[in-house]
Amino acid sequence: MARTHGSRADITGPLIREQALRLFARHGYAAVSMRQIAAAVGVQAGTLYGYTADKQALLAELLTDHMERLLTAWEDDPALPPLQRLERFVRFHIAYSLDHSDAVFLSYMELRSLSPENLAAVTALRRRYEEALAAILRAGQDSGEMTVPDTRLASMALIGMLTGVTNWYRTGGRLDRARVADIYWDLARGAVGA
């Protein structure tokens, strides 16, 4: 299939993903058509199919890409004390979530829109991230620095709490990012009994 005159694969492909992410995050996956994405990019609707099989494949790519980038960006240091590792995780998650708020929002709100196969793939990536936090909590329990009744549940609850920052935080608001991270760290420390 020929590309629209003037389009370039190295520009059009990323632009399709960027606009799809923006539109899905603003209006919801079900409410956005391929025609709307094409219009936002400035190409004909048929052009999109040179870059993605369909809207489902595009959503799966966006969610998979988000989780892979998140996993690549997070670096734990098991040599550090567990509380320091937890603090690093909290501050990382807050910063990453605020820097990628549309991707984070989509990752939580549109899991329901994935096909079973795509859901399984994205869920496996999410579990790897949850396990990274669970490893920190287990180390904290082993050292006696933390107390949680269920490590898996605590991991999911902490991630849910931290991710919630994307729903309310606004640049220029009452609290700056550093203060928000400080407060979330205090909350997380309390949640693990430290």
Secondary structure, DSSP 8 states (H G I E B T S, - for coil): ----TT--HHHHHHHHHHHHHHHHHHH-TTT--HHHHHHHHTS-HHHHTTT-SSHHHHHHHHHHHHHHHHHHH----TTS-HHHHHHHHHHHHHHHHHHTHHHHHHHHHSGGGS-HHHHHHHHHHHHHHHHHHHHHHHHHHHHTS---S-HHHHHHHHHHHHHTHHHH--TTSSS-HHHHHHHHHHHHHHHTT-
